[in-house]
Amino acid sequence: MAKYLVTASYTTEGAKGLLADGGTKRREVVENLVNGMGGSMELFYYAFGGNDAYIVADIPDHATMTAISLAVAATGSVSVNTTVLITPEEVDEAAQKTVNYTRPGA
């Protein structure tokens, strides 16, 4: 499974729905969505600032995460930004790989 950080920002309509349903119900809906797609939600927090919610979840693969993102975005109630999270062990593995690259202009 891959781990993802999802940031979400509610549209005006999404904020109205959040006000009507409450924060815990929205967290439950998201957790049920993630679980139903074979994943697990590690955390869900609301926040001040540019993003309204932060979610960390383990999802089976990129195609599944893409399907989730598309379905949520298609509602028009929330915009999502998804970041793939990389473990320190994966960075160690990457650091051991040889990469042949020439910088531009070299």
NULUMMAR-145324 format. One record per residue: y, z, x of N, C-alpha, C in turn; residue in three letters. Coordinates in nm, 3 decimals. Layout:
@nY:Y; nZ:Z; nX:X; caY:Y; caZ:Z; caX:X; cY:Y; cZ:Z; cX:X; residu:ala
...
***
This chain:
@nY:-0.119; nZ:0.000; nX:0.084; caY:0.000; caZ:0.000; caX:0.000; cY:0.124; cZ:0.000; cX:0.088; residu:met
@nY:0.227; nZ:-0.059; nX:0.034; caY:0.356; caZ:-0.059; caX:0.102; cY:0.448; cZ:0.041; cX:0.034; residu:ala
@nY:0.539; nZ:0.097; nX:0.112; caY:0.635; caZ:0.194; caX:0.058; cY:0.770; cZ:0.125; cX:0.047; residu:lys
@nY:0.838; nZ:0.149; nX:-0.066; caY:0.965; caZ:0.085; caX:-0.094; cY:1.070; cZ:0.187; cX:-0.133; residu:tyr
@nY:1.193; nZ:0.159; nX:-0.091; caY:1.310; caZ:0.231; caX:-0.140; cY:1.379; cZ:0.137; cX:-0.239; residu:leu
@nY:1.393; nZ:0.182; nX:-0.361; caY:1.460; caZ:0.103; caX:-0.464; cY:1.589; cZ:0.175; cX:-0.501; residu:val
@nY:1.700; nZ:0.104; nX:-0.491; caY:1.826; caZ:0.158; caX:-0.541; cY:1.859; cZ:0.084; cX:-0.669; residu:thr
@nY:1.909; nZ:0.158; nX:-0.765; caY:1.938; caZ:0.100; caX:-0.896; cY:2.080; cZ:0.133; cX:-0.938; residu:ala
@nY:2.143; nZ:0.037; nX:-1.002; caY:2.278; caZ:0.056; caX:-1.056; cY:2.276; cZ:0.010; cX:-1.202; residu:ser
@nY:2.316; nZ:0.099; nX:-1.290; caY:2.314; caZ:0.069; caX:-1.433; cY:2.435; cZ:-0.017; cX:-1.472; residu:tyr
@nY:2.411; nZ:-0.112; nX:-1.561; caY:2.520; caZ:-0.186; caX:-1.624; cY:2.577; cZ:-0.096; cX:-1.733; residu:thr
@nY:2.679; nZ:-0.142; nX:-1.800; caY:2.737; caZ:-0.064; caX:-1.910; cY:2.631; cZ:-0.035; cX:-2.017; residu:thr
@nY:2.553; nZ:-0.136; nX:-2.052; caY:2.448; caZ:-0.116; caX:-2.152; cY:2.340; cZ:-0.020; cX:-2.103; residu:glu
@nY:2.306; nZ:-0.031; nX:-1.975; caY:2.208; caZ:0.060; caX:-1.919; cY:2.256; cZ:0.203; cX:-1.918; residu:gly
@nY:2.383; nZ:0.224; nX:-1.887; caY:2.441; caZ:0.359; caX:-1.888; cY:2.440; cZ:0.416; cX:-2.029; residu:ala
@nY:2.468; nZ:0.332; nX:-2.128; caY:2.461; caZ:0.379; caX:-2.267; cY:2.320; cZ:0.423; cX:-2.303; residu:lys
@nY:2.222; nZ:0.346; nX:-2.260; caY:2.082; caZ:0.384; caX:-2.284; cY:2.045; cZ:0.512; cX:-2.214; residu:gly
@nY:2.093; nZ:0.530; nX:-2.092; caY:2.066; caZ:0.652; caX:-2.017; cY:2.128; cZ:0.772; cX:-2.086; residu:leu
@nY:2.250; nZ:0.757; nX:-2.136; caY:2.315; caZ:0.865; caX:-2.210; cY:2.236; cZ:0.901; cX:-2.336; residu:leu
@nY:2.183; nZ:0.799; nX:-2.403; caY:2.109; caZ:0.823; caX:-2.527; cY:1.973; cZ:0.888; cX:-2.502; residu:ala
@nY:1.904; nZ:0.842; nX:-2.395; caY:1.766; caZ:0.888; caX:-2.371; cY:1.756; cZ:1.006; cX:-2.276; residu:asp
@nY:1.851; nZ:1.019; nX:-2.185; caY:1.846; caZ:1.127; caX:-2.086; cY:1.780; cZ:1.085; cX:-1.957; residu:gly
@nY:1.809; nZ:1.159; nX:-1.853; caY:1.760; caZ:1.129; caX:-1.719; cY:1.611; cZ:1.150; cX:-1.700; residu:gly
@nY:1.556; nZ:1.255; nX:-1.759; caY:1.413; caZ:1.281; caX:-1.739; cY:1.327; cZ:1.177; cX:-1.810; residu:thr
@nY:1.373; nZ:1.128; nX:-1.923; caY:1.296; caZ:1.023; caX:-1.991; cY:1.294; cZ:0.896; cX:-1.907; residu:lys
@nY:1.408; nZ:0.862; nX:-1.847; caY:1.415; caZ:0.741; caX:-1.764; cY:1.324; cZ:0.756; cX:-1.643; residu:arg
@nY:1.322; nZ:0.874; nX:-1.582; caY:1.231; caZ:0.899; caX:-1.469; cY:1.087; cZ:0.881; cX:-1.514; residu:arg
@nY:1.053; nZ:0.932; nX:-1.631; caY:0.917; caZ:0.918; caX:-1.685; cY:0.881; cZ:0.771; cX:-1.708; residu:glu
@nY:0.975; nZ:0.695; nX:-1.761; caY:0.951; caZ:0.552; caX:-1.785; cY:0.923; cZ:0.480; cX:-1.653; residu:val
@nY:1.004; nZ:0.509; nX:-1.551; caY:0.986; caZ:0.444; caX:-1.421; cY:0.853; cZ:0.486; cX:-1.360; residu:val
@nY:0.820; nZ:0.614; nX:-1.368; caY:0.693; caZ:0.660; caX:-1.312; cY:0.575; cZ:0.595; cX:-1.383; residu:glu
@nY:0.582; nZ:0.582; nX:-1.514; caY:0.475; caZ:0.516; caX:-1.588; cY:0.464; cZ:0.369; cX:-1.549; residu:asn
@nY:0.577; nZ:0.303; nX:-1.527; caY:0.576; caZ:0.164; caX:-1.483; cY:0.507; cZ:0.152; cX:-1.348; residu:leu
@nY:0.548; nZ:0.235; nX:-1.253; caY:0.490; caZ:0.230; caX:-1.118; cY:0.341; cZ:0.259; cX:-1.122; residu:val
@nY:0.301; nZ:0.365; nX:-1.193; caY:0.159; caZ:0.400; caX:-1.203; cY:0.079; cZ:0.289; cX:-1.270; residu:asn
@nY:0.137; nZ:0.228; nX:-1.373; caY:0.070; caZ:0.121; caX:-1.445; cY:0.048; cZ:-0.004; cX:-1.361; residu:gly
@nY:0.126; nZ:-0.019; nX:-1.256; caY:0.112; caZ:-0.133; caX:-1.165; cY:0.027; cZ:-0.097; cX:-1.042; residu:met
@nY:-0.039; nZ:0.018; nX:-1.048; caY:-0.129; caZ:0.058; caX:-0.940; cY:-0.063; cZ:0.134; cX:-0.827; residu:gly
@nY:0.061; nZ:0.177; nX:-0.847; caY:0.134; caZ:0.248; caX:-0.743; cY:0.152; cZ:0.395; cX:-0.775; residu:gly
@nY:0.237; nZ:0.459; nX:-0.696; caY:0.271; caZ:0.598; caX:-0.720; cY:0.417; cZ:0.619; cX:-0.679; residu:ser
@nY:0.487; nZ:0.700; nX:-0.756; caY:0.627; caZ:0.728; caX:-0.728; cY:0.637; cZ:0.857; cX:-0.648; residu:met
@nY:0.704; nZ:0.850; nX:-0.534; caY:0.720; caZ:0.966; caX:-0.448; cY:0.842; cZ:1.048; cX:-0.488; residu:glu
@nY:0.952; nZ:0.979; nX:-0.519; caY:1.073; caZ:1.051; caX:-0.560; cY:1.160; cZ:0.965; cX:-0.648; residu:leu
@nY:1.241; nZ:1.032; nX:-0.727; caY:1.338; caZ:0.967; caX:-0.815; cY:1.457; cZ:1.061; cX:-0.823; residu:phe
@nY:1.573; nZ:1.014; nX:-0.777; caY:1.695; caZ:1.093; caX:-0.783; cY:1.809; cZ:1.010; cX:-0.836; residu:tyr
@nY:1.897; nZ:1.073; nX:-0.911; caY:2.025; caZ:1.013; caX:-0.949; cY:2.127; cZ:1.052; cX:-0.843; residu:tyr
@nY:2.235; nZ:0.972; nX:-0.833; caY:2.334; caZ:0.999; caX:-0.729; cY:2.472; cZ:0.952; cX:-0.772; residu:ala
@nY:2.573; nZ:1.008; nX:-0.707; caY:2.709; caZ:0.957; caX:-0.720; cY:2.724; cZ:0.841; cX:-0.622; residu:phe
@nY:2.823; nZ:0.758; nX:-0.643; caY:2.853; caZ:0.653; caX:-0.547; cY:2.814; cZ:0.516; cX:-0.597; residu:gly
@nY:2.787; nZ:0.427; nX:-0.503; caY:2.760; caZ:0.288; caX:-0.535; cY:2.631; cZ:0.264; cX:-0.610; residu:gly
@nY:2.533; nZ:0.350; nX:-0.593; caY:2.405; caZ:0.338; caX:-0.664; cY:2.386; cZ:0.458; cX:-0.755; residu:asn
@nY:2.326; nZ:0.432; nX:-0.870; caY:2.305; caZ:0.538; caX:-0.968; cY:2.172; cZ:0.611; cX:-0.950; residu:asp
@nY:2.073; nZ:0.544; nX:-0.892; caY:1.942; caZ:0.606; caX:-0.877; cY:1.876; cZ:0.558; cX:-0.748; residu:ala
@nY:1.795; nZ:0.647; nX:-0.690; caY:1.716; caZ:0.618; caX:-0.571; cY:1.571; cZ:0.651; cX:-0.601; residu:tyr
@nY:1.483; nZ:0.556; nX:-0.572; caY:1.341; caZ:0.572; caX:-0.601; cY:1.263; cZ:0.534; cX:-0.475; residu:ile
@nY:1.165; nZ:0.615; nX:-0.439; caY:1.072; caZ:0.579; caX:-0.333; cY:0.934; cZ:0.573; cX:-0.397; residu:val
@nY:0.866; nZ:0.459; nX:-0.376; caY:0.736; caZ:0.440; caX:-0.439; cY:0.642; cZ:0.365; cX:-0.347; residu:ala
@nY:0.513; nZ:0.396; nX:-0.361; caY:0.408; caZ:0.319; caX:-0.296; cY:0.361; cZ:0.217; cX:-0.398; residu:asp
@nY:0.363; nZ:0.090; nX:-0.360; caY:0.325; caZ:-0.019; caX:-0.448; cY:0.218; cZ:-0.100; cX:-0.374; residu:ile
@nY:0.118; nZ:-0.152; nX:-0.447; caY:0.006; caZ:-0.219; caX:-0.380; cY:0.045; cZ:-0.333; cX:-0.285; residu:pro
@nY:0.145; nZ:-0.415; nX:-0.321; caY:0.179; caZ:-0.530; caX:-0.236; cY:0.316; cZ:-0.585; cX:-0.276; residu:asp
@nY:0.365; nZ:-0.679; nX:-0.195; caY:0.497; caZ:-0.736; caX:-0.219; cY:0.504; cZ:-0.813; cX:-0.351; residu:his
@nY:0.396; nZ:-0.881; nX:-0.388; caY:0.396; caZ:-0.956; caX:-0.514; cY:0.413; cZ:-0.862; cX:-0.634; residu:ala
@nY:0.347; nZ:-0.747; nX:-0.629; caY:0.359; caZ:-0.650; caX:-0.737; cY:0.500; cZ:-0.593; cX:-0.742; residu:thr
@nY:0.557; nZ:-0.563; nX:-0.625; caY:0.695; caZ:-0.511; caX:-0.623; cY:0.792; cZ:-0.616; cX:-0.674; residu:met
@nY:0.768; nZ:-0.741; nX:-0.640; caY:0.854; caZ:-0.849; caX:-0.689; cY:0.846; cZ:-0.859; cX:-0.841; residu:thr
@nY:0.726; nZ:-0.850; nX:-0.895; caY:0.707; caZ:-0.854; caX:-1.041; cY:0.783; cZ:-0.741; cX:-1.109; residu:ala
@nY:0.775; nZ:-0.621; nX:-1.052; caY:0.846; caZ:-0.506; caX:-1.109; cY:0.997; cZ:-0.532; cX:-1.104; residu:ile
@nY:1.047; nZ:-0.573; nX:-0.989; caY:1.191; caZ:-0.598; caX:-0.974; cY:1.241; cZ:-0.703; cX:-1.071; residu:ser
@nY:1.166; nZ:-0.811; nX:-1.085; caY:1.206; caZ:-0.917; caX:-1.178; cY:1.208; cZ:-0.869; cX:-1.322; residu:leu
@nY:1.106; nZ:-0.794; nX:-1.361; caY:1.099; caZ:-0.745; caX:-1.499; cY:1.214; cZ:-0.650; cX:-1.529; residu:ala
@nY:1.247; nZ:-0.563; nX:-1.436; caY:1.356; caZ:-0.467; caX:-1.457; cY:1.490; cZ:-0.542; cX:-1.460; residu:val
@nY:1.512; nZ:-0.630; nX:-1.364; caY:1.638; caZ:-0.704; caX:-1.358; cY:1.658; cZ:-0.793; cX:-1.481; residu:ala
@nY:1.550; nZ:-0.848; nX:-1.534; caY:1.559; caZ:-0.937; caX:-1.650; cY:1.610; cZ:-0.867; cX:-1.776; residu:ala
@nY:1.603; nZ:-0.735; nX:-1.778; caY:1.654; caZ:-0.662; caX:-1.895; cY:1.806; cZ:-0.667; cX:-1.902; residu:thr
@nY:1.871; nZ:-0.688; nX:-1.788; caY:2.017; caZ:-0.689; caX:-1.784; cY:2.079; cZ:-0.550; cX:-1.790; residu:gly
@nY:1.997; nZ:-0.446; nX:-1.793; caY:2.047; caZ:-0.309; caX:-1.804; cY:2.065; cZ:-0.239; cX:-1.669; residu:ser
@nY:2.005; nZ:-0.297; nX:-1.568; caY:2.010; caZ:-0.234; caX:-1.436; cY:1.992; cZ:-0.342; cX:-1.330; residu:val
@nY:2.065; nZ:-0.327; nX:-1.220; caY:2.041; caZ:-0.415; caX:-1.106; cY:1.968; cZ:-0.332; cX:-1.001; residu:ser
@nY:1.874; nZ:-0.395; nX:-0.933; caY:1.794; caZ:-0.324; caX:-0.834; cY:1.805; cZ:-0.391; cX:-0.699; residu:val
@nY:1.794; nZ:-0.310; nX:-0.595; caY:1.787; caZ:-0.358; caX:-0.459; cY:1.665; cZ:-0.291; cX:-0.397; residu:asn
@nY:1.577; nZ:-0.368; nX:-0.339; caY:1.452; caZ:-0.316; caX:-0.287; cY:1.447; cZ:-0.330; cX:-0.135; residu:thr
@nY:1.412; nZ:-0.222; nX:-0.067; caY:1.399; caZ:-0.220; caX:0.077; cY:1.256; cZ:-0.179; cX:0.113; residu:thr
@nY:1.190; nZ:-0.259; nX:0.196; caY:1.058; caZ:-0.222; caX:0.244; cY:1.076; cZ:-0.114; cX:0.350; residu:val
@nY:1.004; nZ:-0.004; nX:0.336; caY:1.012; caZ:0.105; caX:0.434; cY:0.899; cZ:0.091; cX:0.536; residu:leu
@nY:0.930; nZ:0.120; nX:0.661; caY:0.837; caZ:0.101; caX:0.771; cY:0.812; cZ:0.236; cX:0.838; residu:ile
@nY:0.687; nZ:0.268; nX:0.860; caY:0.653; caZ:0.396; caX:0.923; cY:0.681; cZ:0.392; cX:1.073; residu:thr
@nY:0.696; nZ:0.509; nX:1.136; caY:0.711; caZ:0.513; caX:1.281; cY:0.590; cZ:0.450; cX:1.352; residu:pro
@nY:0.472; nZ:0.466; nX:1.296; caY:0.352; caZ:0.408; caX:1.355; cY:0.357; cZ:0.255; cX:1.352; residu:glu
@nY:0.413; nZ:0.200; nX:1.245; caY:0.428; caZ:0.054; caX:1.238; cY:0.529; cZ:0.005; cX:1.341; residu:glu
@nY:0.633; nZ:0.085; nX:1.365; caY:0.730; caZ:0.049; caX:1.469; cY:0.662; cZ:0.053; cX:1.606; residu:val
@nY:0.578; nZ:0.155; nX:1.630; caY:0.503; caZ:0.162; caX:1.756; cY:0.417; cZ:0.037; cX:1.774; residu:asp
@nY:0.349; nZ:-0.004; nX:1.668; caY:0.264; caZ:-0.123; caX:1.674; cY:0.348; cZ:-0.248; cX:1.704; residu:glu
@nY:0.462; nZ:-0.258; nX:1.639; caY:0.550; caZ:-0.373; caX:1.661; cY:0.603; cZ:-0.376; cX:1.804; residu:ala
@nY:0.632; nZ:-0.259; nX:1.859; caY:0.687; caZ:-0.251; caX:1.994; cY:0.588; cZ:-0.298; cX:2.099; residu:ala
@nY:0.460; nZ:-0.297; nX:2.066; caY:0.356; caZ:-0.339; caX:2.160; cY:0.332; cZ:-0.490; cX:2.157; residu:gln
@nY:0.392; nZ:-0.561; nX:2.062; caY:0.373; caZ:-0.706; caX:2.050; cY:0.468; cZ:-0.780; cX:2.142; residu:lys
@nY:0.420; nZ:-0.888; nX:2.200; caY:0.502; caZ:-0.972; caX:2.285; cY:0.567; cZ:-1.079; cX:2.197; residu:thr
@nY:0.699; nZ:-1.091; nX:2.209; caY:0.773; caZ:-1.188; caX:2.131; cY:0.846; cZ:-1.282; cX:2.227; residu:val
@nY:0.822; nZ:-1.411; nX:2.211; caY:0.890; caZ:-1.511; caX:2.292; cY:1.011; cZ:-1.560; cX:2.213; residu:asn
@nY:1.130; nZ:-1.522; nX:2.259; caY:1.253; caZ:-1.554; caX:2.189; cY:1.363; cZ:-1.583; cX:2.290; residu:tyr
@nY:1.441; nZ:-1.685; nX:2.262; caY:1.556; caZ:-1.717; caX:2.345; cY:1.680; cZ:-1.701; cX:2.259; residu:thr
@nY:1.777; nZ:-1.627; nX:2.307; caY:1.898; caZ:-1.603; caX:2.229; cY:1.978; cZ:-1.733; cX:2.215; residu:arg
@nY:2.057; nZ:-1.743; nX:2.111; caY:2.140; caZ:-1.864; caX:2.095; cY:2.234; cZ:-1.882; cX:2.212; residu:pro
@nY:2.246; nZ:-2.006; nX:2.258; caY:2.336; caZ:-2.037; caX:2.368; cY:2.279; cZ:-2.012; cX:2.506; residu:gly
@nY:2.155; nZ:-1.966; nX:2.512; caY:2.096; caZ:-1.936; caX:2.643; cY:2.036; cZ:-2.060; cX:2.706; residu:ala
***
